[in-house]
Amino acid sequence: MAHWRNTFKAPRFFFFDARLAIFLVAFLLHIRPWTLVVICLIFGLFYWVERYGYDFKSALRAIRLYFSGPRRNPQPQEKMPHPKDYDRRPLF
């Protein structure tokens, strides 16, 4: 039985996060040189990210924040009003 303070640690696969094993399974199901290159790039990327102190989930959140920008809408996408284009002219 694990001690209570060790129960929230992320599972590790060698020195990588164990959630990266899904990419390893994908490689084992489709063994090609390009999938080996892709998996090496993914493992290298997340090793590099973990060196900066991020874990798998927070790295994905940081990537999402980078692409979404600093401004966030207060409402979900389905509740946002659709933009109106008043300059549209009929095609026929």
DONU-700510 format. One record per residue (C-alpha): residue number from 1; residue in three letters; x, y, z. Coordinates in steps of 0.25 Angstrom, whole numbers, plus 5000, padded with zeros to 4 digits. Layout:
REM residues N
   seq   type      X      Y      Z
   NUM    ALA      X      Y      Z
...
REM end
This chain:
REM residues 92
   seq   type      X      Y      Z
     1    MET   5000   5000   5000
     2    ALA   5005   5014   4996
     3    HIS   5007   5024   5006
     4    TRP   4997   5035   5005
     5    ARG   5006   5046   5000
     6    ASN   5011   5037   4989
     7    THR   4997   5034   4983
     8    PHE   4995   5047   4975
     9    LYS   5008   5046   4968
    10    ALA   5007   5044   4953
    11    PRO   5011   5030   4948
    12    ARG   5024   5029   4941
    13    PHE   5028   5020   4930
    14    PHE   5044   5020   4931
    15    PHE   5046   5035   4932
    16    PHE   5034   5039   4924
    17    ASP   5020   5041   4928
    18    ALA   5012   5028   4927
    19    ARG   5001   5036   4919
    20    LEU   5011   5036   4907
    21    ALA   5009   5021   4906
    22    ILE   4997   5023   4897
    23    PHE   5007   5028   4886
    24    LEU   5016   5016   4889
    25    VAL   5004   5007   4887
    26    ALA   5001   5014   4874
    27    PHE   5015   5012   4869
    28    LEU   5014   4997   4872
    29    LEU   5001   4996   4865
    30    HIS   5007   5003   4852
    31    ILE   5022   5001   4852
    32    ARG   5028   5010   4841
    33    PRO   5040   5019   4841
    34    TRP   5032   5031   4841
    35    THR   5024   5027   4853
    36    LEU   5037   5024   4860
    37    VAL   5042   5039   4857
    38    VAL   5028   5044   4862
    39    ILE   5029   5037   4875
    40    CYS   5043   5041   4877
    41    LEU   5039   5055   4875
    42    ILE   5027   5054   4884
    43    PHE   5035   5048   4895
    44    GLY   5047   5058   4893
    45    LEU   5037   5070   4893
    46    PHE   5030   5065   4906
    47    TYR   5044   5062   4912
    48    TRP   5048   5076   4909
    49    VAL   5035   5082   4915
    50    GLU   5037   5074   4928
    51    ARG   5051   5080   4929
    52    TYR   5044   5093   4930
    53    GLY   5035   5088   4942
    54    TYR   5022   5085   4935
    55    ASP   5015   5072   4935
    56    PHE   5007   5066   4924
    57    LYS   4994   5072   4927
    58    SER   4999   5086   4930
    59    ALA   5008   5086   4917
    60    LEU   4995   5083   4909
    61    ARG   4988   5095   4917
    62    ALA   5000   5104   4914
    63    ILE   5000   5100   4899
    64    ARG   4985   5103   4899
    65    LEU   4987   5116   4905
    66    TYR   4998   5120   4895
    67    PHE   4988   5117   4883
    68    SER   4976   5123   4890
    69    GLY   4982   5136   4894
    70    PRO   4981   5144   4907
    71    ARG   4966   5148   4905
    72    ARG   4956   5138   4909
    73    ASN   4941   5139   4906
    74    PRO   4932   5138   4919
    75    GLN   4922   5129   4912
    76    PRO   4923   5116   4905
    77    GLN   4924   5116   4890
    78    GLU   4909   5111   4888
    79    LYS   4904   5123   4896
    80    MET   4912   5133   4889
    81    PRO   4904   5141   4879
    82    HIS   4907   5138   4864
    83    PRO   4914   5150   4857
    84    LYS   4905   5157   4847
    85    ASP   4911   5162   4834
    86    TYR   4902   5174   4829
    87    ASP   4910   5176   4817
    88    ARG   4907   5163   4810
    89    ARG   4900   5164   4797
    90    PRO   4891   5153   4790
    91    LEU   4898   5145   4780
    92    PHE   4887   5145   4769
REM end
